[in-house]
Amino acid sequence: MNMSTLKESLPESAENNDLAKELKAFEETKSGVKGLVDYGISKILKIFIRPHDEHAEELNHGRSNIQVPIIDLRGFETDEYHHKRIINDLKQAMKDCGFFQVLNQEIPLECFRWNTQVS
């Protein structure tokens, strides 16, 4: 099947919601999305549009009650007990989540300002 055949089948398949027919016609062109654009097809094929309910279901699927671990660095350099606890908390956060939020890191505000200026 060539592009002109695909272009002719678009209105029919769009009216009948015949996604299988549209997909088959697209695959038989063997030209991909770039081929559609090059040929002048400017309408998005229904095979590329996900139904709203499917999209909404996916958005809710990955939700969980995971909370970002918060690591308070207060006492890291001055108290051996806090130092060990913070190290253990960091290890656990990296093992469980792979990321964490840091409090009381004592990085001067100027460093944050410089960082935002250069980025």
C-alpha positions in Angstrom: 0.0 0.0 0.0 1.3 3.5 -0.8 0.7 6.9 0.8 -2.1 7.8 -1.6 -4.0 4.7 -0.6 -3.4 5.5 3.1 -4.6 9.1 2.6 -7.7 7.9 0.8 -8.5 5.4 3.7 -8.2 8.1 6.4 -11.6 9.6 6.3 -13.3 6.2 6.1 -11.3 4.7 9.0 -11.7 7.9 11.1 -15.5 7.7 10.7 -15.7 4.0 11.4 -13.1 4.1 14.2 -11.4 1.3 12.4 -8.0 1.6 14.0 -6.9 -1.8 12.9 -7.4 -0.9 9.3 -5.6 2.5 9.7 -2.7 0.8 11.5 -2.4 -1.8 8.8 -2.4 0.8 6.1 0.2 2.9 7.9 2.5 -0.2 8.5 2.2 -1.2 4.8 3.6 2.1 3.7 6.8 1.3 5.5 7.7 5.0 5.5 7.0 5.9 9.2 5.8 9.2 10.6 8.4 11.2 8.6 6.9 9.7 5.4 3.5 10.9 6.4 4.8 14.4 6.9 6.8 14.3 3.7 3.7 13.2 1.8 1.7 16.1 3.2 -0.6 14.3 5.6 -1.1 16.9 8.3 -3.9 15.1 10.3 -2.8 13.0 13.3 -3.9 9.5 12.7 -6.2 7.9 15.2 -3.7 5.2 15.8 -1.4 7.8 17.5 -4.1 9.2 19.8 -4.6 7.4 23.0 -8.1 7.2 24.4 -8.7 9.6 27.3 -9.7 6.9 29.7 -6.6 4.8 28.9 -4.4 7.9 29.5 -6.1 8.8 32.8 -5.8 5.2 34.0 -2.0 5.2 33.3 -1.6 8.5 35.2 -3.2 7.0 38.3 -1.4 3.6 38.0 2.0 4.7 39.2 0.8 6.7 42.1 1.8 5.5 45.5 2.4 6.8 49.0 6.2 7.1 48.7 7.6 10.0 50.6 10.9 11.6 49.9 13.3 10.9 52.7 14.5 14.1 54.5 18.0 14.1 55.7 18.9 16.8 58.3 22.6 17.4 58.3 22.6 19.4 61.5 25.4 18.1 63.7 27.1 16.2 60.9 30.5 17.8 61.6 30.3 18.4 65.3 28.6 15.3 66.9 29.9 11.8 66.2 26.5 10.2 67.1 24.7 12.5 64.6 27.4 11.9 62.0 26.9 8.1 62.1 23.1 8.5 62.1 23.2 10.8 59.1 25.5 8.4 57.2 23.1 5.6 57.9 20.1 7.7 56.9 21.8 8.6 53.6 22.6 5.0 52.9 19.0 3.9 53.6 17.5 6.7 51.5 19.7 5.8 48.6 18.9 2.1 48.9 15.1 2.6 49.3 14.5 5.6 47.0 17.6 6.6 45.2 17.1 10.3 46.2 16.4 12.4 49.2 16.0 16.0 50.4 18.7 17.7 52.5 18.1 20.1 55.3 20.6 22.3 57.1 23.4 21.7 54.6 24.9 25.1 55.5 25.8 26.0 51.9 26.2 29.7 51.7 23.4 31.5 49.9 25.9 33.1 47.6 26.6 29.6 46.1 23.0 29.2 45.3 22.8 32.6 43.7 25.9 31.9 41.6 24.6 28.5 40.6 21.3 30.0 39.3 23.2 32.7 37.4 25.4 30.3 35.5 22.7 27.8 34.7 
